[in-house]
Amino acid sequence: MRMGWQCGVAGLGLILTGLVSAAGLPSLQPGQWYEVPGSDLLQVAPSPRPPGNIVNVMRAWSGGAFDSRRDRLLVWGGGHADYGGNELYAFSLASLSWQRLTDPSFLASNYDFAAHGWINGSDTYPDGRPASRHTYAGLAYLASPFDLLFANSGSVYRNGNSKRSTWLFDLASGSHAWHRKSPKPGTAYEGVVAAYDPVGRKVWVQSHYHLYSYDLATDRWQTRSAYLSSSGCGGSLPHYMNGAIDPDHRIFLLIGAGCAFYYDISGNGNLVRHQLGGTGDSSVKNGVAPGLAYDSQAGVFLAWNGGTSVYSIDLRGSTPVWTRHSGQGANPGAPAANGTYGRFQYSPASNLLVLVNDVASNVFLYRFSSGSGTGGASLPAPPAAPAKPSVQITPVIP
């Protein structure tokens, strides 16, 4: 159908307990927000902590991806001079709880890097795992048949060096291992926008001056656009933007920093970047990397940039339609100053949007349209706020 418009440590087991509530939680109605009690990420943070401030897992230009097989939000971030930990986190919609999937490569704030052969700004730590980094919108979940977390580029700990590297985190085998793959072509650039197309089985990456596709089956990158001017939307802006793919119509949409554009990814060879116009309230695109996800049940893109309002972007007609929807219930508040990126995601199984703004804040859920999703179940009972565990972890040092 063509559009009619042009424009680690797997066994850590730190799952929070105390999920039983006598009252339970009814299914959310369309337009309702819900704040999950006692759902801050700090409850599963490592102790002692790596150097820097753990709040920068999210605040320092970092995002996430959605693991649709396990119905959970994955979060990974830090980097530059902000945070040295490279641990990976997941928030489960089945249990409404966080889990730390891996330990950080090191913990002591006075860790002697030089003694272990680590060079400031290296892409890897001494144990061979990727160094902590600002992840921007460079994370994507590669669904069936791969079941992997994809990560590209970033600004690494501690000097902020930009990287072209590609990393895959194995979610399928239980090994929870990181694997380094072929780097993105072109110049190293810290912020990219990545999204996975399950139809073409490729990851699409908007970088500084080009669009690229990555084929996991062949570990091969391909340049998919002509040189993009640094003026206006695109070229110089991807680190302030976020993106998502509509696999039904094969559209890769990117918004942020006052811009909105898309690619038709069904084509071959070099693709053309189209500016996205349309009617309605498009103010959400002015945000710094606003949340953006594709709602497969409603058939529209959904965007968020603070408060209870959610914006739909409907590309199914001859003219794109932007609509602001005033939400009800809990208020998620202001977005993180340095961007939401991939921490606003859609769950097909639950027909819910999941959002997290800060490691010290609760997780929020939102339902845009009626229906319980492909999983067919209503939300589980809200958890009681558990005591914060004190976890002692042995540093992973070769």
TORSE-944295 format. One record per residue: residue in three letters; x, y, z of N, C-alpha, C in turn. Coordinates in pm, whole numbers, padded with zeros to 5 digits, always signed. Example, Ala and Ser with C-alpha at 12.3 -4.5 7.8 and 13.67 -1.06 7.14 Angstrom:
2
ALA+01319-00569+00780+01230-00450+00780+01320-00330+00780;SER+01285-00225+00708+01367-00106+00714+01290+00003+00787;
This chain:
398
MET+00085-00121+00000+00000+00000+00000+00087+00124+00000;ARG+00069+00212-00095+00148+00333-00103+00072+00449-00043;MET+00145+00539+00015+00084+00655+00077+00039+00754-00030;GLY-00070+00823-00005-00125+00917-00102-00082+01059-00078;TRP+00035+01077-00008+00082+01211+00023+00231+01217+00000;GLN+00284+01333-00022+00427+01352-00033+00470+01462+00060;CYS+00549+01465+00125+00594+01567+00214+00749+01552+00241;GLY+02633-01039+03042+02624-00998+03175+02595-01097+03275;VAL+02508-01026+03366+02488-01121+03478+02341-01158+03474;ALA+02313-01262+03396+02174-01297+03371+02103-01345+03496;GLY+02173-01403+03587+02110-01460+03705+02098-01366+03821;LEU+02116-01239+03799+02114-01143+03909+01982-01147+03984;GLY+01871-01153+03907+01741-01175+03968+01692-01063+04055;LEU+01720-00939+04020+01676-00828+04104+01537-00779+04065;ILE+01442-00869+04053+01305-00831+04021+01236-00794+04151;LEU+01171-00679+04150+01108-00632+04272+00994-00724+04313;THR+00972-00736+04440+00865-00820+04491+00754-00733+04546;GLY+00651-00797+04597+00540-00724+04655+00444-00673+04551;LEU+00407-00758+04452+00324-00713+04341+00175-00735+04366;VAL+00139-00797+04476-00001-00832+04499-00073-00715+04565;SER-00188-00679+04507-00271-00574+04565-00414-00624+04569;ALA-00479-00608+04684-00615-00657+04697-00710-00584+04604;ALA-00684-00454+04584-00774-00374+04501-00757-00405+04353;GLY-00633-00438+04309-00610-00462+04168-00615-00332+04090;LEU-00599-00343+03960-00599-00226+03873-00683-00254+03750;PRO-00791-00181+03729-00872-00204+03610-00798-00161+03484;SER-00841-00212+03371-00780-00172+03244-00798-00022+03224;LEU-00694+00043+03175-00702+00186+03149-00795+00214+03033;GLN-00866+00324+03042-00951+00369+02934-00868+00454+02837;PRO-00910+00468+02712-00836+00553+02618-00818+00694+02674;GLY-00696+00744+02666-00666+00878+02715-00621+00884+02859;GLN-00615+00769+02929-00577+00768+03069-00429+00738+03089;TRP-00370+00811+03185-00235+00786+03232-00239+00716+03367;TYR-00139+00634+03395-00127+00566+03523+00019+00572+03568;GLU+00041+00613+03694+00175+00614+03752+00194+00488+03834;VAL+00294+00409+03799+00319+00283+03869+00388+00313+04002;PRO+00324+00283+04115+00385+00316+04245+00515+00239+04268;GLY+00610+00305+04333+00733+00238+04371+00812+00180+04256;SER+00814+00251+04142+00876+00194+04022+00998+00271+03975;ASP+01072+00332+04067+01193+00401+04025+01307+00300+04004;LEU+01390+00327+03907+01498+00237+03868+01604+00224+03976;LEU+01617+00324+04064+01721+00322+04166+01711+00200+04256;GLN+01597+00137+04263+01580+00020+04349+01665-00098+04305;VAL+01705-00100+04178+01787-00211+04130+01924-00162+04082;ALA+01963-00043+04125+02093+00012+04087+02205-00065+04157;PRO+02323-00074+04095+02435-00143+04159+02484-00069+04282;SER+02538-00145+04377+02594-00085+04498+02717-00165+04539;PRO+02833-00101+04550+02857+00042+04525+02840+00074+04378;ARG+02838+00203+04347+02810+00247+04210+02937+00285+04135;PRO+02934+00271+04003+03046+00315+03921+03065+00467+03931;PRO+03175+00518+03883+03200+00663+03892+03097+00744+03814;GLY+03078+00867+03858+02978+00953+03797+02847+00944+03873;ASN+02742+00998+03814+02611+01002+03877+02515+00913+03801;ILE+02454+00817+03870+02367+00720+03804+02243+00783+03741;VAL+02206+00904+03783+02090+00968+03720+02112+00984+03570;ASN+02239+00985+03529+02271+01009+03389+02255+00886+03301;VAL+02209+00775+03359+02163+00664+03276+02052+00712+03183;MET+01973+00810+03229+01866+00866+03147+01890+01013+03111;ARG+01938+01092+03207+01944+01236+03185+02049+01275+03081;ALA+02152+01195+03064+02263+01233+02977+02240+01182+02834;TRP+02142+01240+02765+02121+01213+02624+02111+01063+02594;SER+02032+00991+02672+02026+00846+02655+01883+00797+02646;GLY+01866+00684+02578+01732+00636+02548+01710+00490+02582;GLY+01627+00426+02500+01590+00287+02525+01531+00224+02400;ALA+01479+00104+02417+01413+00030+02310+01311-00062+02375;PHE+01218-00118+02295+01114-00202+02353+01129-00345+02308;ASP+01146-00434+02406+01156-00577+02385+01015-00633+02376;SER+00963-00647+02254+00824-00688+02236+00802-00835+02269;ARG+00906-00916+02265+00889-01058+02298+00859-01076+02446;ARG+00920-00995+02531+00903-01009+02676+00822-00894+02735;ASP+00770-00808+02651+00685-00697+02692+00754-00611+02798;ARG+00871-00555+02760+00945-00477+02857+01026-00367+02786;LEU+01048-00259+02859+01127-00146+02812+01272-00168+02853;LEU+01364-00158+02756+01507-00169+02782+01567-00029+02788;VAL+01653-00004+02885+01716+00127+02902+01866+00108+02918;TRP+01943+00185+02841+02089+00180+02850+02144+00319+02821;GLY+02232+00369+02908+02286+00501+02885+02388+00541+02989;GLY+02438+00663+02974+02542+00717+03062+02646+00788+02977;GLY+02773+00755+02998+02879+00802+02911+02934+00939+02940;HIS+03027+00981+02854+03101+01107+02860+03151+01126+03004;ALA+03141+01245+03058+03186+01268+03195+03074+01249+03295;ASP+02962+01188+03252+02841+01183+03334+02827+01056+03417;TYR+02855+00938+03357+02837+00812+03431+02917+00703+03361;GLY+02991+00625+03440+03077+00522+03384+03017+00383+03379;GLY+02900+00363+03441+02840+00230+03443+02782+00191+03308;ASN+02803+00066+03267+02750+00018+03139+02645-00091+03157;GLU+02583-00098+03276+02479-00197+03301+02353-00168+03220;LEU+02276-00273+03194+02154-00265+03114+02034-00295+03203;TYR+01924-00218+03185+01804-00231+03267+01683-00266+03182;ALA+01583-00328+03246+01458-00360+03178+01342-00338+03274;PHE+01234-00274+03223+01110-00258+03301+01003-00345+03238;SER+00953-00443+03315+00856-00541+03267+00713-00492+03288;LEU+00633-00499+03183+00490-00466+03197+00412-00581+03258;ALA+00469-00700+03259+00402-00814+03321+00407-00804+03473;SER+00521-00759+03527+00536-00751+03672+00538-00609+03724;LEU+00540-00510+03633+00552-00369+03670+00672-00347+03761;SER+00785-00401+03719+00906-00392+03800+01029-00381+03710;TRP+01136-00326+03770+01265-00316+03703+01350-00438+03733;GLN+01436-00471+03639+01540-00571+03659+01670-00517+03600;ARG+01780-00538+03670+01910-00506+03612+01962-00631+03543;LEU+01973-00627+03410+02007-00745+03334+02156-00780+03343;THR+02240-00680+03361+02385-00704+03371+02443-00619+03483;ASP+02556-00662+03531+02635-00579+03622+02719-00482+03540;PRO+02758-00371+03599+02855-00285+03532+02992-00354+03526;SER+03074-00311+03431+03206-00371+03417+03296-00343+03536;PHE+03274-00232+03603+03349-00200+03723+03260-00118+03815;LEU+03299-00112+03942+03213-00044+04039+03284+00066+04116;ALA+03407+00042+04157+03473+00138+04246+03494+00272+04178;SER+03461+00379+04249+03477+00513+04192+03623+00548+04172;ASN+03711+00478+04243+03855+00504+04229+03922+00395+04145;TYR+03847+00330+04059+03896+00223+03975+04018+00269+03895;ASP+04124+00191+03897+04249+00226+03830+04243+00178+03684;PHE+04195+00266+03596+04177+00230+03456+04309+00190+03391;ALA+04411+00273+03411+04539+00250+03344+04597+00114+03381;ALA+04580+00074+03505+04635-00053+03550+04572-00172+03478;HIS+04453-00154+03425+04384-00261+03356+04385-00242+03205;GLY+04467-00149+03157+04484-00134+03013+04377-00054+02943;TRP+04297+00019+03020+04190+00097+02956+04240+00237+02925;ILE+04208+00283+02804+04245+00416+02760+04121+00504+02758;ASN+04130+00620+02818+04017+00713+02824+03959+00735+02685;GLY+03828+00713+02673+03759+00732+02546+03754+00609+02458;SER+03805+00495+02506+03799+00371+02428+03655+00324+02413;ASP+03629+00250+02307+03495+00199+02282+03460+00083+02374;THR+03562+00012+02425+03537-00101+02513+03608-00081+02646;TYR+03555-00149+02748+03620-00157+02877+03715-00278+02876;PRO+03800-00291+02980+03897-00402+02981+03836-00541+02971;ASP+03710-00558+03010+03649-00691+03001+03590-00719+02863;GLY+03607-00626+02769+03560-00648+02633+03419-00602+02604;ARG+03349-00556+02707+03212-00507+02687+03214-00360+02647;PRO+03107-00310+02585+03107-00171+02541+03115-00074+02657;ALA+03194+00032+02638+03202+00138+02738+03068+00209+02750;SER+03041+00264+02867+02923+00346+02886+02923+00462+02787;ARG+02801+00504+02745+02792+00610+02644+02656+00678+02647;HIS+02651+00803+02597+02522+00862+02562+02468+00778+02447;THR+02348+00725+02461+02295+00639+02354+02201+00712+02259;TYR+02155+00831+02297+02065+00910+02209+01949+00821+02163;ALA+01917+00827+02032+01812+00742+01976+01874+00627+01897;GLY+01996+00587+01936+02069+00486+01861+02045+00344+01905;LEU+01940+00317+01985+01906+00182+02029+01783+00133+01954;ALA+01779+00003+01925+01662-00056+01861+01655-00203+01900;TYR+01532-00251+01918+01513-00394+01944+01489-00464+01812;LEU+01568-00568+01785+01554-00647+01664+01470-00769+01696;ALA+01344-00763+01655+01248-00867+01688+01277-00994+01607;SER+01181-01085+01608+01194-01213+01539+01249-01194+01398;PRO+01345-01273+01357+01397-01394+01424+01520-01368+01510;PHE+01557-01241+01533+01687-01212+01595+01682-01206+01747;ASP+01592-01129+01804+01580-01113+01949+01709-01055+02007;LEU+01747-00936+01958+01871-00870+01998+01846-00722+02022;LEU+01926-00662+02109+01928-00517+02124+02041-00463+02038;PHE+02010-00367+01953+02106-00303+01864+02145-00168+01921;ALA+02275-00137+01917+02324-00006+01964+02429+00043+01866;ASN+02418+00170+01826+02515+00227+01733+02555+00367+01775;SER+02683+00398+01755+02741+00530+01779+02740+00564+01928;GLY+02733+00692+01962+02733+00733+02102+02855+00814+02140;SER+02847+00873+02258+02954+00955+02316+03003+00883+02441;VAL+03123+00824+02434+03164+00726+02534+03232+00791+02655;TYR+03235+00713+02764+03303+00751+02887+03454+00744+02862;ARG+03535+00837+02907+03502+00949+02991+03521+01079+02915;ASN+03593+01076+02802+03622+01201+02731+03518+01238+02627;GLY+03415+01154+02606+03308+01187+02513+03337+01160+02367;ASN+03439+01081+02338+03470+01049+02199+03348+00995+02125;SER+03331+01038+02001+03223+00986+01916+03268+00854+01854;LYS+03172+00763+01835+03203+00631+01782+03112+00595+01664;ARG+03162+00505+01579+03083+00449+01470+03044+00304+01501;SER+03080+00257+01617+03070+00114+01648+02926+00065+01656;THR+02911-00064+01626+02783-00133+01634+02795-00245+01736;TRP+02701-00250+01829+02698-00355+01930+02562-00424+01931;LEU+02564-00554+01956+02441-00632+01971+02443-00701+02106;PHE+02332-00690+02179+02319-00757+02308+02227-00876+02290;ASP+02275-00994+02329+02203-01119+02308+02098-01139+02416;LEU+01972-01126+02378+01862-01148+02470+01806-01289+02460;ALA+01837-01359+02352+01770-01485+02323+01833-01604+02395;SER+01965-01613+02399+02030-01735+02447+02040-01745+02598;GLY+02019-01634+02665+02037-01633+02809+02180-01602+02849;SER+02269-01590+02750+02408-01559+02782+02426-01413+02821;HIS+02331-01329+02778+02338-01185+02806+02476-01130+02769;ALA+02522-01166+02651+02654-01124+02606+02644-01013+02503;TRP+02746-00925+02504+02758-00821+02403+02848-00872+02289;HIS+02812-00838+02166+02890-00876+02049+02915-00752+01964;ARG+03040-00731+01927+03074-00616+01844+03064-00654+01697;LYS+03000-00568+01617+02979-00594+01476+03043-00484+01392;SER+03016-00486+01262+03079-00389+01172+03034-00247+01205;PRO+03127-00151+01203+03090-00013+01234+03013+00054+01121;LYS+02936+00154+01157+02864+00234+01058+02965+00306+00968;PRO+02939+00315+00838+03029+00389+00749+03031+00538+00782;GLY+03124+00608+00720+03128+00753+00734+03203+00799+00857;THR+03186+00927+00885+03254+00990+00998+03186+00952+01130;ALA+03265+00935+01234+03209+00909+01366+03125+01028+01409;TYR+03006+01000+01460+02914+01104+01502+02837+01051+01621;GLU+02831+01128+01730+02780+01073+01855+02632+01036+01851;GLY+02547+01118+01790+02404+01095+01797+02345+01050+01666;VAL+02278+00934+01665+02207+00886+01548+02065+00848+01589;VAL+01979+00825+01489+01843+00777+01513+01831+00641+01445;ALA+01799+00538+01523+01790+00402+01471+01650+00345+01494;ALA+01602+00266+01399+01473+00197+01413+01478+00070+01329;TYR+01412-00035+01377+01414-00166+01310+01288-00185+01228;ASP+01307-00230+01104+01196-00263+01014+01182-00415+01012;PRO+01078-00473+01075+01064-00618+01080+01026-00680+00947;VAL+00978-00599+00854+00942-00652+00722+01068-00675+00638;GLY+01149-00571+00625+01273-00583+00550+01386-00642+00630;ARG+01366-00659+00762+01467-00714+00853+01598-00636+00846;LYS+01584-00506+00849+01700-00418+00850+01680-00309+00956;VAL+01793-00261+01009+01791-00144+01096+01821-00023+01010;TRP+01740+00083+01027+01760+00207+00954+01819+00310+01048;VAL+01925+00376+01004+01997+00469+01090+02017+00602+01018;GLN+01961+00708+01076+01986+00844+01028+02106+00899+01101;SER+02212+00929+01027+02331+00986+01085+02344+01130+01040;HIS+02463+01186+01056+02483+01329+01035+02451+01375+00894;TYR+02501+01303+00793+02481+01347+00656+02421+01242+00564;HIS+02393+01122+00616+02339+01017+00532+02240+00930+00609;LEU+02155+00862+00534+02072+00755+00586+02141+00623+00553;TYR+02141+00530+00650+02204+00400+00629+02106+00289+00663;SER+02129+00171+00606+02059+00051+00651+02164-00051+00692;TYR+02127-00132+00792+02216-00236+00841+02145-00369+00834;ASP+02209-00465+00768+02155-00600+00751+02229-00693+00847;LEU+02160-00738+00950+02223-00822+01051+02266-00956+00993;ALA+02188-01010+00900+02219-01142+00845+02356-01145+00777;THR+02395-01032+00719+02524-01024+00649+02625-00936+00721;ASP+02583-00874+00832+02667-00777+00904+02718-00670+00806;ARG+02627-00618+00726+02667-00526+00620+02587-00396+00628;TRP+02659-00285+00619+02598-00153+00612+02587-00108+00466;GLN+02482-00029+00440+02465+00027+00306+02422+00173+00318;THR+02488+00261+00244+02449+00402+00239+02322+00413+00156;ARG+02216+00476+00212+02085+00475+00147+02032+00613+00111;SER+02115+00714+00119+02072+00846+00075+02191+00920+00017;ALA+02161+01017-00067+02265+01109-00111+02307+01195+00007;TYR+02410+01274-00011+02457+01365+00093+02344+01458+00134;LEU+02323+01470+00266+02217+01556+00317+02279+01684+00370;SER+02230+01796+00324+02283+01925+00368+02265+01941+00518;SER+02362+02007+00581+02353+02030+00726+02256+02141+00761;SER+02205+02211+00662+02109+02317+00689+01968+02260+00693;GLY+01884+02317+00777+01746+02272+00787+01736+02138+00857;CYS+01629+02063+00830+01607+01934+00895+01707+01830+00845;GLY+01740+01737+00932+01820+01624+00890+01964+01636+00931;GLY+02051+01645+00830+02194+01634+00845+02253+01665+00980;SER+02238+01786+01030+02308+01824+01153+02224+01800+01277;LEU+02106+01742+01264+02014+01741+01377+01984+01606+01440;PRO+02033+01492+01392+01979+01368+01446+01996+01349+01595;HIS+02097+01414+01658+02112+01394+01802+02007+01471+01882;TYR+01924+01550+01819+01811+01616+01885+01678+01560+01837;MET+01682+01447+01763+01561+01391+01704+01537+01250+01755;ASN+01418+01199+01726+01380+01062+01758+01306+01006+01637;GLY+01302+00875+01626+01239+00815+01510+01166+00686+01542;ALA+01078+00647+01452+01004+00520+01463+00962+00477+01324;ILE+00934+00348+01309+00895+00292+01179+00753+00239+01185;ASP+00675+00272+01083+00545+00210+01057+00572+00095+00961;PRO+00575-00031+01009+00608-00143+00921+00496-00177+00823;ASP+00374-00133+00852+00262-00161+00762+00274-00084+00632;HIS+00318+00042+00642+00331+00127+00524+00476+00159+00490;ARG+00569+00098+00567+00713+00108+00541+00759+00253+00543;ILE+00724+00324+00649+00760+00464+00665+00851+00480+00786;PHE+00964+00546+00768+01056+00581+00877+01038+00729+00904;LEU+00977+00761+01019+00944+00899+01055+01041+00948+01162;LEU+01089+01073+01148+01177+01135+01245+01124+01273+01280;ILE+01121+01307+01410+01076+01438+01454+01168+01489+01565;GLY+01167+01621+01583+01243+01684+01691+01316+01807+01644;ALA+01349+01895+01738+01424+02018+01711+01355+02103+01606;GLY+01221+02101+01604+01144+02181+01510+01126+02119+01373;CYS+01170+01996+01356+01168+01931+01225+01084+01805+01225;ALA+01036+01767+01109+00967+01640+01089+00989+01599+00943;PHE+01042+01480+00924+01058+01429+00787+01048+01278+00788;TYR+01038+01218+00671+01020+01073+00662+01087+01019+00536;TYR+01109+00888+00538+01156+00814+00422+01057+00701+00394;ASP+01036+00672+00267+00966+00551+00225+01073+00443+00213;ILE+01077+00351+00309+01185+00253+00314+01154+00127+00233;SER+01047+00129+00156+01016+00013+00071+01098+00015-00058;GLY+01158+00130-00088+01232+00144-00213+01372+00086-00207;ASN+01435+00079-00322+01572+00032-00333+01665+00149-00363;GLY+01794+00128-00345+01891+00232-00376+01880+00348-00280;ASN+01922+00466-00327+01915+00586-00245+01771+00631-00227;LEU+01736+00670-00105+01600+00713-00075+01597+00864-00057;VAL+01480+00921-00081+01461+01066-00073+01400+01101+00062;ARG+01453+01205+00124+01398+01256+00249+01287+01354+00218;HIS+01167+01329+00274+01051+01416+00250+01019+01493+00377;GLN+00999+01622+00365+00952+01702+00478+00806+01666+00506;LEU+00770+01654+00632+00634+01617+00670+00556+01741+00710;GLY+00457+01773+00629+00368+01884+00662+00241+01833+00723;GLY+00127+01874+00668-00001+01827+00717-00078+01933+00793;THR-00190+01891+00851-00277+01982+00923-00277+01947+01072;GLY-00321+02043+01155-00337+02018+01297-00222+02072+01379;ASP-00212+02025+01502-00115+02074+01600+00011+01989+01593;SER+00115+02044+01533+00241+01971+01518+00349+02023+01613;SER+00308+02092+01719+00405+02155+01809+00495+02055+01879;VAL+00455+01928+01890+00537+01829+01956+00672+01813+01888;LYS+00679+01843+01759+00806+01826+01687+00911+01928+01732;ASN+00869+02031+01806+00963+02132+01854+01044+02086+01975;GLY+01007+01973+02032+01076+01924+02149+01216+01873+02118;VAL+01296+01857+02224+01429+01796+02212+01412+01644+02216;ALA+01429+01580+02100+01413+01435+02090+01288+01387+02164;PRO+01168+01433+02123+01046+01392+02192+01022+01242+02178;GLY+00943+01188+02270+00907+01047+02258+00828+01023+02131;LEU+00855+00912+02062+00786+00879+01939+00778+00728+01926;ALA+00658+00676+01898+00638+00532+01883+00526+00509+01783;TYR+00525+00391+01722+00416+00355+01631+00319+00263+01704;ASP+00192+00305+01710+00086+00229+01773+00022+00141+01667;SER+00056+00013+01667+00009-00077+01561-00140-00104+01569;GLN-00200-00093+01687-00344-00116+01698-00423+00003+01644;ALA-00379+00125+01674-00448+00244+01623-00405+00280+01482;GLY-00289+00234+01439-00241+00263+01305-00186+00403+01289;VAL-00136+00462+01400-00082+00598+01395+00047+00604+01476;PHE+00130+00706+01446+00243+00737+01531+00191+00817+01651;LEU+00253+00796+01767+00220+00871+01886+00345+00939+01938;ALA+00331+01065+01981+00446+01142+02028+00412+01209+02161;TRP+00516+01231+02241+00498+01292+02374+00615+01384+02402;ASN+00584+01501+02464+00690+01594+02502+00653+01669+02630;GLY+00595+01596+02725+00565+01656+02854+00417+01663+02885;GLY+00384+01654+03013+00245+01666+03057+00161+01546+03017;THR+00030+01566+03019-00062+01456+02989-00101+01448+02843;SER-00060+01546+02763-00098+01547+02621-00014+01447+02541;VAL-00082+01375+02454-00018+01286+02359-00063+01327+02220;TYR+00028+01326+02125-00001+01370+01989-00003+01249+01896;SER-00108+01240+01815-00111+01136+01712-00072+01198+01578;ILE-00001+01120+01498+00039+01162+01364-00016+01056+01269;ASP-00121+01090+01199-00193+00996+01115-00153+01017+00969;LEU-00089+00918+00911-00038+00928+00774-00119+00843+00677;ARG-00238+00802+00715-00314+00709+00632-00395+00776+00522;GLY-00420+00906+00534-00498+00975+00433-00412+01046+00332;SER-00474+01129+00251-00401+01203+00149-00317+01315+00210;THR-00356+01361+00331-00283+01467+00401-00253+01422+00543;PRO-00128+01432+00588-00098+01396+00726-00177+01482+00825;VAL-00222+01421+00934-00300+01491+01035-00231+01477+01171;TRP-00195+01593+01231-00139+01597+01365-00252+01635+01462;THR-00269+01559+01569-00376+01586+01665-00323+01578+01807;ARG-00354+01682+01885-00318+01681+02026-00433+01625+02107;HIS-00404+01525+02190-00505+01460+02273-00475+01491+02420;SER-00569+01552+02488-00551+01585+02629-00578+01461+02714;GLY-00479+01417+02788-00493+01297+02868-00551+01324+03005;GLN-00587+01217+03073-00644+01223+03206-00561+01138+03301;GLY-00577+01162+03431-00511+01080+03530-00376+01136+03571;ALA-00281+01049+03597-00150+01090+03644-00079+01176+03541;ASN+00003+01269+03590+00076+01360+03501+00224+01323+03503;PRO+00281+01283+03389+00423+01246+03386+00518+01364+03406;GLY+00466+01487+03395+00550+01603+03416+00631+01641+03294;ALA+00734+01721+03317+00817+01770+03207+00908+01660+03156;PRO+00942+01664+03029+01037+01565+02977+01177+01594+03027;ALA+01264+01494+03017+01404+01516+03051+01461+01625+02961;ALA+01539+01714+03019+01586+01831+02945+01667+01794+02822;ASN+01737+01680+02828+01824+01640+02717+01759+01539+02623;GLY+01628+01520+02635+01558+01435+02539+01498+01310+02600;THR+01386+01266+02542+01320+01142+02583+01374+01023+02504;TYR+01402+01044+02376+01455+00938+02290+01366+00813+02298;GLY+01427+00695+02318+01350+00571+02314+01290+00528+02446;ARG+01271+00620+02540+01211+00585+02669+01060+00609+02671;PHE+01001+00624+02554+00855+00629+02534+00827+00526+02425;GLN+00765+00415+02462+00752+00303+02369+00612+00242+02375;TYR+00573+00178+02265+00442+00113+02256+00455-00036+02274;SER+00364-00093+02354+00358-00237+02376+00240-00296+02300;PRO+00262-00373+02194+00150-00437+02124+00076-00537+02212;ALA+00149-00607+02299+00087-00709+02383-00011-00648+02482;SER+00021-00532+02536-00063-00468+02637-00145-00352+02583;ASN-00118-00311+02459-00180-00191+02402-00162-00072+02495;LEU-00039-00054+02539-00005+00055+02630+00120+00125+02582;LEU+00131+00252+02617+00255+00326+02602+00323+00326+02738;VAL+00454+00302+02740+00530+00305+02864+00633+00417+02853;LEU+00645+00496+02960+00731+00614+02962+00807+00620+03092;VAL+00937+00651+03083+01015+00678+03203+01102+00799+03177;ASN+01100+00894+03271+01170+01021+03256+01303+01029+03331;ASP+01313+00954+03441+01428+00972+03528+01445+00847+03613;VAL+01569+00818+03654+01594+00698+03734+01532+00708+03872;ALA+01507+00830+03920+01450+00849+04053+01299+00868+04049;SER+01239+00859+03931+01094+00880+03915+01024+00749+03880;ASN+00894+00746+03904+00815+00630+03868+00795+00619+03718;VAL+00758+00500+03676+00723+00474+03536+00576+00507+03515;PHE+00544+00557+03396+00406+00592+03362+00357+00507+03245;LEU+00227+00472+03251+00163+00397+03143+00048+00479+03087;TYR+00023+00464+02958-00082+00541+02891-00148+00452+02786;ARG-00280+00463+02777-00353+00390+02671-00414+00490+02575;PHE-00385+00473+02447-00438+00564+02346-00572+00518+02292;SER-00585+00390+02259-00709+00339+02201-00761+00222+02284;SER-00887+00188+02265-00948+00080+02342-00891-00055+02298;GLY-00905-00152+02386-00854-00286+02357-00740-00321+02449;SER-00727-00451+02477-00626-00497+02572-00497-00538+02505;GLY-00489-00530+02373-00366-00565+02304-00361-00712+02266;THR-00253-00751+02204-00240-00888+02156-00228-00989+02269;GLY-00187-00939+02388-00175-01030+02502-00310-01064+02563;GLY-00407-00978+02544-00543-01003+02588-00566-00991+02738;ALA-00469-00939+02812-00484-00930+02957-00488-00786+03001;SER-00562-00761+03109-00562-00626+03166-00434-00606+03247;LEU-00414-00486+03293-00294-00455+03370-00290-00535+03500;PRO-00170-00578+03541-00159-00647+03669-00180-00551+03785;ALA-00191-00607+03904-00211-00524+04022-00089-00436+04044;PRO-00111-00313+04092+00003-00225+04118+00087-00276+04234;PRO+00220-00261+04226+00304-00313+04334+00307-00219+04454;ALA+00326-00276+04571+00356-00195+04687+00500-00148+04674;ALA+00531-00033+04731+00668+00018+04724+00758-00069+04810;PRO+00850-00143+04748+00935-00233+04825+01052-00159+04889;ALA+01113-00223+04985+01234-00166+05043+01345-00170+04939;LYS+01428-00069+04937+01537-00064+04841+01644-00165+04883;PRO+01677-00259+04792+01776-00359+04830+01917-00301+04834;SER+02000-00356+04917+02142-00321+04918+02216-00439+04858;VAL+02262-00421+04735+02320-00532+04660+02470-00513+04650;GLN+02544-00611+04692+02688-00608+04679+02728-00694+04559;ILE+02806-00637+04470+02839-00705+04346+02991-00710+04331;THR+03042-00821+04286+03184-00833+04260+03217-00768+04125;PRO+03310-00675+04118+03344-00612+03991+03389-00715+03888;VAL+03348-00693+03764+03385-00783+03655+03513-00731+03594;ILE+03626-00780+03640+03756-00733+03594+03837-00854+03550;PRO+03892-00851+03428+03970-00966+03383+04103-00976+03459;
